[in-house]
Amino acid sequence: MGCFFSKKSRRKSPVKEPTVPAAEKDATGNNVAESAAPSGTDQAAPKQYSWDKREKVDPKDFMLTGVKDATVGRLPGKLNGQQFVIQDCENCNIFVFDHSATVTIDDCVNCHIVLGPVKGSVFFRDCKDIKCVVACQQFRTRDCKKMDVFLCCATQPIIESSTSMKFGCFQYYYPDLAFHFKDAGLSIFNNNWSNIHDFTPVSGETNWSLLPEDAAVLEYVPPPDSESEFKSVRISADVNRSIVPMTKGGRRKDSEESCLFVFFAGDYTIANARKLIDEITSKGFTLIQTKEVSMRPEDVNRVFQNNSEGLIEWTTKGPVVALELNGDGVVEACRGIANEVFSGTKVFVSENKTSASRDVDNFFNFADMQMGL
């Protein structure tokens, strides 16, 4: 879960500026590039090293500091996996349409923020009145107030000394987003947006809640205005176009009947899972949760029990993608879709309503333990 400090003792980590490799030294401590030049009148050109050819890094390219009343950010290709820092911004619309290593947001007020996929952590500190769309491996806040977050988070989101926090499922699209998820090493199926851990709960008070199920992202985080440099990026917050599937998460289920549907690794696993979601939701059923995890032979036996025969060899080909679907009659509907649409694909589908409940519990309990949730 990491180490946290109380408000009295907390100290912000210094911002690390991107570094350029130092010149290589020889045994005497001299620069190799300097000492390697031959003596005499016919001196050869100095040897070129990789860092000599590398484009110089300007730390300012990876920071937004002290911006007020403006639309700012970074276009695709500007960060390429570097860390990014946002601090002391007020009344701003901030769009980061690229993948990054980590993002730290400090002392920002009344801002709308969109962050492309972040390989590591997104950390908000001392921020208030923030509305944002975030995809990351880890999400944390400390000393924040009044935040609305549309989130995709691979691990359990953590809030500390924060109040009036509201969360919804990530719903967003721009043309490079799927590639940025891959570059950041994030799975669109591993989203724990509603599984919030409050590190500093207060008895009798609730520091966080879920946004309305029909909350429209663009009403919270408007698209780039027509005058900004980001107007060329075609964005959408339509649920049907969102890269990350819309899940019900921790909200109360509509029905007592759920079904486990598992796709085993293949060339079209992601596309098949998305097709199933489209098919099943068009029939009025609900997607509760999804997971993408690797399984060992012993995991297959424990999770699928009497149905494990013939499945072990498929788990060696790569991770499986599992979905929990919900609604009266969902098991029969899923089995029908499996036969009609995915007859040539290796899948597991719950056999009946009675076994389905056990299937769902077995798989997602295993997945949560596998992912440390």
C-alpha positions as CSV (number, residue, x, y, z in Angstrom):
1,M,0.0,0.0,0.0
2,G,3.0,2.2,0.4
3,C,4.0,4.5,3.3
4,F,1.9,7.6,4.2
5,F,2.7,10.5,6.5
6,S,0.3,12.4,8.7
7,K,-0.5,16.0,7.7
8,K,1.8,17.4,10.4
9,S,4.8,15.4,9.3
10,R,4.3,15.2,5.6
11,R,6.9,16.5,3.3
12,K,6.6,16.8,-0.5
13,S,9.2,14.9,-2.5
14,P,11.4,17.1,-4.5
15,V,10.6,17.2,-8.2
16,K,13.2,15.2,-10.1
17,E,14.3,16.9,-13.4
18,P,15.0,14.6,-16.4
19,T,18.7,13.8,-16.5
20,V,21.2,13.5,-19.3
21,P,23.9,10.8,-18.9
22,A,27.3,12.2,-17.7
23,A,30.3,11.9,-19.8
24,E,32.3,8.6,-19.4
25,K,35.5,8.9,-17.3
26,D,38.7,6.9,-17.7
27,A,40.8,5.5,-14.9
28,T,42.4,8.9,-14.2
29,G,39.1,10.7,-14.0
30,N,39.4,12.5,-17.3
31,N,36.6,12.5,-19.9
32,V,37.0,9.6,-22.3
33,A,36.0,11.7,-25.2
34,E,38.7,14.3,-24.3
35,S,41.5,11.8,-23.6
36,A,40.8,9.6,-26.5
37,A,41.8,12.1,-29.2
38,P,45.2,11.1,-30.7
39,S,48.2,13.4,-30.4
40,G,50.0,14.9,-33.4
41,T,49.1,17.3,-36.2
42,D,46.6,15.0,-37.9
43,Q,44.0,14.7,-35.2
44,A,40.9,12.6,-36.0
45,A,37.5,13.9,-35.2
46,P,36.4,13.2,-31.6
47,K,34.5,9.9,-31.2
48,Q,30.8,10.5,-31.0
49,Y,28.9,8.9,-28.2
50,S,25.2,8.2,-28.0
51,W,24.6,11.0,-25.5
52,D,26.4,13.5,-27.8
53,K,23.7,12.8,-30.4
54,R,20.8,12.7,-28.0
55,E,18.5,15.7,-28.1
56,K,18.9,17.9,-25.0
57,V,16.1,17.5,-22.5
58,D,14.6,20.7,-21.2
59,P,12.9,20.1,-17.8
60,K,10.4,22.8,-18.6
61,D,8.9,20.7,-21.3
62,F,7.8,18.3,-18.6
63,M,6.2,20.8,-16.2
64,L,3.2,23.1,-16.0
65,T,3.8,25.7,-13.3
66,G,1.8,28.7,-12.2
67,V,-0.6,28.8,-15.1
68,K,-3.9,30.6,-14.6
69,D,-7.0,31.0,-16.7
70,A,-5.6,29.0,-19.7
71,T,-6.0,25.9,-21.8
72,V,-2.6,24.1,-21.7
73,G,-1.1,20.6,-21.8
74,R,0.8,18.3,-24.2
75,L,-0.1,16.8,-27.6
76,P,0.6,13.2,-28.5
77,G,4.3,12.5,-28.8
78,K,5.5,15.3,-26.5
79,L,6.0,13.2,-23.4
80,N,6.7,9.7,-24.7
81,G,6.8,8.1,-21.3
82,Q,8.6,10.8,-19.3
83,Q,7.4,12.0,-15.9
84,F,5.2,15.1,-15.8
85,V,4.6,17.7,-13.1
86,I,1.6,20.1,-12.8
87,Q,1.7,22.6,-9.9
88,D,0.2,25.9,-8.8
89,C,-2.4,26.1,-11.6
90,E,-5.7,27.8,-11.3
91,N,-8.9,28.0,-13.4
92,C,-7.2,25.9,-16.2
93,N,-8.2,23.3,-18.7
94,I,-5.3,20.8,-18.9
95,F,-5.1,18.1,-21.6
96,V,-2.2,15.6,-21.6
97,F,-2.9,13.5,-24.7
98,D,0.2,11.3,-24.2
99,H,1.5,8.4,-22.0
100,S,3.8,9.2,-19.2
101,A,5.8,7.5,-16.4
102,T,4.4,9.4,-13.4
103,V,2.3,12.5,-12.9
104,T,2.3,14.7,-9.8
105,I,-0.3,17.5,-9.3
106,D,0.3,19.9,-6.5
107,D,-1.6,23.0,-5.2
108,C,-4.1,23.3,-8.1
109,V,-7.5,24.9,-7.8
110,N,-10.6,24.8,-10.0
111,C,-9.0,22.9,-12.9
112,H,-10.3,20.4,-15.5
113,I,-7.6,17.8,-16.2
114,V,-7.4,14.9,-18.7
115,L,-4.4,12.6,-18.3
116,G,-3.4,10.0,-20.9
117,P,-2.3,6.6,-19.5
118,V,0.3,6.8,-16.7
119,K,2.6,3.7,-16.3
120,G,3.1,4.4,-12.6
121,S,1.4,6.7,-10.1
122,V,-0.8,9.8,-10.3
123,F,-0.5,11.8,-7.1
124,F,-2.7,14.8,-6.3
125,R,-1.6,16.9,-3.3
126,D,-3.3,19.9,-1.8
127,C,-5.7,20.3,-4.6
128,K,-9.4,21.4,-4.6
129,D,-12.3,21.8,-7.0
130,I,-10.8,19.4,-9.5
131,K,-12.6,17.5,-12.2
132,C,-10.5,15.0,-14.1
133,V,-10.2,11.9,-16.3
134,V,-7.3,9.7,-15.3
135,A,-5.9,6.3,-16.4
136,C,-3.0,4.9,-14.3
137,Q,-1.4,2.1,-12.4
138,Q,-1.7,3.8,-9.0
139,F,-4.0,6.7,-7.9
140,R,-3.4,8.6,-4.7
141,T,-4.6,11.9,-3.2
142,R,-3.5,13.7,0.0
143,D,-5.1,16.8,1.5
144,C,-7.5,17.3,-1.4
145,K,-11.1,18.6,-1.4
146,K,-13.9,18.3,-3.8
147,M,-12.6,16.2,-6.6
148,D,-14.7,14.4,-9.3
149,V,-12.6,11.6,-10.9
150,F,-13.4,9.5,-13.9
151,L,-10.9,6.8,-13.2
152,C,-9.2,3.7,-14.7
153,C,-6.8,2.3,-12.1
154,A,-5.0,-1.0,-12.1
155,T,-4.6,-1.1,-8.4
156,Q,-6.8,0.1,-5.4
157,P,-7.1,3.9,-5.4
158,I,-6.1,5.5,-2.2
159,I,-7.2,8.8,-0.6
160,E,-5.6,10.3,2.5
161,S,-6.8,13.4,4.5
162,S,-9.1,14.1,1.5
163,T,-12.9,15.0,1.6
164,S,-15.8,15.3,-0.8
165,M,-14.2,12.9,-3.3
166,K,-16.4,11.4,-6.0
167,F,-15.5,8.6,-8.5
168,G,-16.8,7.3,-11.7
169,C,-15.7,4.8,-14.4
170,F,-13.3,6.1,-17.0
171,Q,-15.1,7.0,-20.3
172,Y,-12.9,8.6,-22.9
173,Y,-11.5,8.3,-26.4
174,Y,-8.9,10.0,-28.6
175,P,-7.2,8.4,-31.6
176,D,-3.9,7.4,-29.9
177,L,-5.4,6.3,-26.6
178,A,-5.3,2.6,-27.2
179,F,-1.6,2.8,-28.2
180,H,-0.9,4.9,-25.2
181,F,-2.5,2.2,-22.9
182,K,-0.2,-0.4,-24.5
183,D,2.9,1.9,-24.2
184,A,2.1,2.5,-20.5
185,G,1.6,-1.3,-19.9
186,L,-2.0,-0.9,-18.7
187,S,-4.8,-3.3,-19.5
188,I,-8.2,-1.8,-20.3
189,F,-9.8,-4.7,-18.4
190,N,-8.1,-4.0,-15.1
191,N,-10.0,-1.1,-13.6
192,N,-10.7,-0.8,-9.9
193,W,-12.2,2.6,-10.1
194,S,-14.8,2.1,-7.3
195,N,-12.7,0.1,-4.9
196,I,-11.5,3.1,-2.9
197,H,-9.3,2.8,0.2
198,D,-9.6,5.7,2.6
199,F,-6.3,5.8,4.5
200,T,-7.7,8.3,7.1
201,P,-11.4,7.5,7.7
202,V,-13.4,9.7,10.1
203,S,-16.0,8.0,12.3
204,G,-19.5,9.0,11.2
205,E,-18.3,10.7,8.0
206,T,-17.9,9.6,4.4
207,N,-15.0,11.1,2.6
208,W,-15.8,9.6,-0.8
209,S,-18.8,8.4,-2.9
210,L,-19.6,7.3,-6.4
211,L,-20.7,9.7,-9.1
212,P,-24.2,9.2,-10.6
213,E,-24.3,6.2,-12.9
214,D,-25.4,8.4,-15.8
215,A,-22.8,11.1,-15.1
216,A,-21.7,12.5,-18.5
217,V,-17.9,13.1,-18.6
218,L,-18.1,16.2,-20.9
219,E,-20.4,17.9,-18.4
220,Y,-17.6,17.6,-15.9
221,V,-14.5,17.9,-18.1
222,P,-15.4,19.9,-21.3
223,P,-13.6,19.2,-24.5
224,P,-10.8,21.5,-25.7
225,D,-12.1,24.9,-27.0
226,S,-12.0,25.7,-30.7
227,E,-9.2,28.3,-30.2
228,S,-6.7,26.0,-28.4
229,E,-3.9,23.9,-30.0
230,F,-5.7,20.8,-28.8
231,K,-8.8,21.3,-31.0
232,S,-7.2,18.9,-33.6
233,V,-7.4,16.0,-31.2
234,R,-10.7,14.2,-31.8
235,I,-12.1,13.3,-28.4
236,S,-15.2,11.5,-27.4
237,A,-16.7,10.5,-24.0
238,D,-19.4,8.3,-25.6
239,V,-19.7,5.1,-23.5
240,N,-19.7,3.0,-26.7
241,R,-16.5,4.6,-27.9
242,S,-14.6,4.6,-24.6
243,I,-11.4,2.6,-24.7
244,V,-12.1,1.3,-21.2
245,P,-15.3,-0.7,-20.8
246,M,-18.0,0.9,-18.7
247,T,-18.5,-1.2,-15.6
248,K,-21.0,-1.0,-12.7
249,G,-18.2,-1.5,-10.2
250,G,-19.2,-1.4,-6.5
251,R,-22.8,-0.2,-7.1
252,R,-25.7,-2.5,-6.1
253,K,-26.4,-5.1,-8.8
254,D,-29.7,-5.1,-10.5
255,S,-30.2,-8.8,-10.3
256,E,-29.1,-11.8,-8.2
257,E,-28.1,-13.6,-11.3
258,S,-24.6,-13.1,-12.7
259,C,-22.5,-15.1,-15.3
260,L,-18.8,-15.6,-15.7
261,F,-17.5,-15.4,-19.3
262,V,-13.8,-16.0,-19.9
263,F,-11.8,-15.6,-23.1
264,F,-8.5,-17.5,-23.3
265,A,-5.5,-16.0,-25.1
266,G,-5.7,-15.7,-28.8
267,D,-5.2,-13.3,-31.7
268,Y,-8.5,-11.5,-31.1
269,T,-9.0,-11.7,-27.4
270,I,-9.5,-8.0,-26.8
271,A,-11.7,-7.6,-29.9
272,N,-13.8,-10.6,-28.9
273,A,-14.3,-9.3,-25.3
274,R,-15.4,-5.9,-26.7
275,K,-17.8,-7.7,-29.1
276,L,-19.3,-9.7,-26.2
277,I,-19.8,-6.5,-24.2
278,D,-21.6,-4.9,-27.1
279,E,-23.8,-7.9,-27.7
280,I,-24.8,-8.5,-24.1
281,T,-25.4,-4.8,-23.2
282,S,-27.6,-4.4,-26.3
283,K,-29.8,-7.0,-24.8
284,G,-30.2,-5.0,-21.6
285,F,-27.7,-6.8,-19.4
286,T,-25.0,-5.1,-17.3
287,L,-21.2,-5.4,-17.2
288,I,-20.2,-5.5,-13.5
289,Q,-16.4,-6.0,-13.7
290,T,-13.6,-7.3,-15.8
291,K,-10.1,-8.6,-15.2
292,E,-7.1,-9.6,-17.4
293,V,-4.7,-12.0,-15.5
294,S,-2.3,-14.8,-16.1
295,M,-3.1,-18.3,-14.7
296,R,-0.9,-21.2,-13.7
297,P,-2.1,-24.8,-14.0
298,E,-2.9,-25.0,-10.2
299,D,-4.9,-21.7,-10.5
300,V,-7.0,-23.3,-13.3
301,N,-7.8,-26.3,-11.2
302,R,-8.7,-24.1,-8.2
303,V,-10.8,-21.6,-10.1
304,F,-12.6,-23.8,-12.6
305,Q,-12.6,-27.0,-10.5
306,N,-14.6,-29.8,-12.3
307,N,-14.5,-27.7,-15.6
308,S,-10.7,-27.3,-15.6
309,E,-10.0,-30.3,-18.0
310,G,-8.8,-29.0,-21.3
311,L,-8.3,-25.4,-20.1
312,I,-4.8,-25.6,-18.7
313,E,-3.0,-25.7,-22.1
314,W,-4.9,-22.6,-23.1
315,T,-3.6,-20.6,-20.1
316,T,0.0,-21.2,-21.2
317,K,-0.7,-19.1,-24.3
318,G,-1.1,-15.8,-22.4
319,P,-3.4,-14.0,-20.0
320,V,-7.2,-14.6,-19.8
321,V,-9.9,-11.9,-20.0
322,A,-12.8,-12.5,-17.7
323,L,-16.1,-10.6,-17.4
324,E,-19.0,-10.7,-14.9
325,L,-22.3,-10.0,-16.6
326,N,-25.5,-9.4,-14.6
327,G,-29.3,-9.6,-15.2
328,D,-32.2,-12.0,-15.0
329,G,-31.6,-14.7,-17.7
330,V,-28.0,-13.6,-18.3
331,V,-26.5,-17.1,-18.1
332,E,-28.8,-18.4,-20.9
333,A,-28.1,-15.3,-22.9
334,C,-24.3,-15.7,-22.6
335,R,-24.3,-19.3,-23.5
336,G,-26.4,-18.5,-26.6
337,I,-23.9,-15.8,-27.6
338,A,-21.0,-18.2,-27.0
339,N,-22.5,-20.7,-29.4
340,E,-23.6,-18.3,-32.1
341,V,-20.8,-15.7,-32.1
342,F,-17.8,-17.4,-30.6
343,S,-18.1,-21.0,-31.7
344,G,-14.5,-21.0,-33.0
345,T,-13.0,-19.4,-29.9
346,K,-11.9,-21.0,-26.7
347,V,-14.1,-19.6,-23.9
348,F,-15.6,-20.6,-20.5
349,V,-19.2,-19.7,-19.7
350,S,-21.0,-20.6,-16.5
351,E,-23.4,-23.6,-17.0
352,N,-26.3,-22.4,-14.9
353,K,-27.5,-19.8,-12.4
354,T,-26.5,-21.9,-9.4
355,S,-22.9,-22.6,-10.5
356,A,-22.5,-19.1,-11.9
357,S,-22.4,-17.4,-8.5
358,R,-19.6,-19.8,-7.4
359,D,-17.7,-19.3,-10.8
360,V,-17.8,-15.5,-10.3
361,D,-16.6,-15.6,-6.7
362,N,-13.8,-18.1,-7.5
363,F,-12.4,-16.2,-10.4
364,F,-12.5,-12.7,-9.1
365,N,-11.3,-13.7,-5.6
366,F,-8.3,-15.3,-7.3
367,A,-7.8,-12.3,-9.6
368,D,-7.9,-9.9,-6.7
369,M,-5.3,-11.9,-4.8
370,Q,-3.2,-12.2,-7.9
371,M,-3.2,-8.4,-8.3
372,G,-2.7,-7.7,-4.6
373,L,-6.1,-6.1,-4.1
